[in-house]
Amino acid sequence: MPTVYKLLHLTTGAELFIEYEEKDFSYQLCDWNTTSLVEKSVQFWFGYENLLIDSENNYLQCFLTLIMREIIHCNPSRNALSIDEIIALFSNKEGFPPLDGSCGIKIVGYTIPDFSDHSSYILS
């Protein structure tokens, strides 16, 4: 039974919703389970040890944080991309497995606050 996790970025209020299910599968000619794939994905990144420390040594939290950062980076105009477009974006991203549920991980929702509202900024 899948579990839905919510990752909240405290500074911006951005949210990411991921469906996670531990399962066994074949990916890139190897046999995997969801946990080992998450760990390998985190370890792919240079300096992952520091990222892991920031996530209290929780690989899943670190992995979801990496996804959130990538979504914010690739989708700056708020929620302009659909979930299917975000999933397709990650299907070819180095360092990330498919996020369509085939590997036990699926993006099911996200929100990014609108930073383009110029009345939200104050010069002091």
C-alpha positions in Angstrom: 0.0 0.0 0.0 1.6 3.3 -1.0 2.1 6.1 1.5 1.8 9.8 0.4 4.5 12.0 1.8 4.3 15.8 1.9 7.5 17.9 1.8 7.1 21.5 2.9 9.7 24.2 2.2 9.4 26.3 5.3 10.8 29.5 3.7 8.6 29.7 0.6 5.7 27.5 1.5 6.3 25.3 -1.6 4.9 21.8 -1.2 5.7 18.4 -2.8 3.5 15.4 -2.6 5.0 12.0 -3.4 3.5 8.6 -3.4 6.0 6.0 -2.1 5.7 2.3 -2.2 8.4 -0.2 -1.3 8.6 -2.7 -4.1 11.0 -4.8 -6.2 11.5 -4.0 -9.9 14.0 -4.0 -12.7 15.5 -0.7 -13.8 18.5 -0.1 -16.1 19.1 -3.9 -16.4 19.4 -4.3 -12.6 17.1 -5.6 -9.9 16.3 -3.0 -7.3 13.9 -2.2 -4.5 12.6 1.3 -3.9 14.8 2.0 -0.8 18.0 1.1 -2.5 17.2 3.2 -5.5 16.5 6.2 -3.3 19.8 5.7 -1.6 21.7 5.4 -4.9 20.0 8.5 -6.3 21.1 10.5 -3.3 24.6 9.2 -3.4 24.8 10.2 -7.1 25.1 13.9 -6.1 28.5 15.5 -5.3 28.5 16.5 -1.6 25.6 14.2 -0.8 27.0 13.6 2.7 26.3 17.2 3.6 22.8 17.0 2.0 22.2 13.9 4.1 23.3 15.6 7.3 20.9 18.5 6.5 18.2 15.8 6.2 19.0 14.2 9.6 20.5 11.2 7.7 17.1 10.4 6.3 17.6 9.3 2.7 14.0 9.7 1.7 13.8 13.3 3.0 17.1 14.1 1.2 15.8 12.5 -2.0 12.5 14.5 -1.8 14.4 17.7 -1.1 16.5 17.1 -4.3 13.3 16.6 -6.2 11.7 19.8 -4.8 14.8 21.9 -5.6 14.7 20.6 -9.2 11.0 21.4 -9.6 11.5 24.9 -8.3 14.5 25.4 -10.5 12.8 24.1 -13.7 9.4 25.6 -13.0 10.0 29.1 -11.9 6.7 30.5 -13.1 4.8 28.9 -10.3 2.6 26.0 -11.1 2.8 26.3 -14.9 3.7 22.7 -15.5 1.2 19.8 -15.0 2.0 16.8 -12.9 2.5 14.7 -16.1 4.9 17.4 -17.5 6.9 17.3 -14.3 7.0 13.5 -14.3 8.2 13.6 -18.0 10.8 16.2 -17.1 12.3 13.8 -14.5 12.2 10.8 -16.9 15.4 12.1 -18.6 17.1 13.8 -15.6 20.4 12.3 -14.7 20.5 11.3 -11.0 16.8 10.6 -10.7 14.8 7.5 -11.4 11.5 7.7 -13.2 8.9 9.4 -10.9 5.9 7.8 -12.6 5.3 5.1 -10.0 7.1 2.3 -12.0 9.9 2.4 -9.4 7.6 2.8 -6.4 7.9 6.7 -6.4 5.4 9.0 -8.0 4.9 12.7 -7.9 1.2 13.3 -7.2 1.2 17.0 -6.5 3.1 20.2 -5.9 2.5 23.9 -5.3 5.0 26.7 -5.6 4.1 30.2 -4.3 3.8 33.0 -6.9 7.0 35.0 -6.6 6.1 37.2 -9.6 3.7 39.4 -7.5 5.8 42.6 -7.2 3.7 43.9 -4.4 5.1 41.1 -2.2 8.5 42.7 -2.2 9.6 45.5 0.1 12.8 47.5 -0.2 14.1 48.6 3.1 
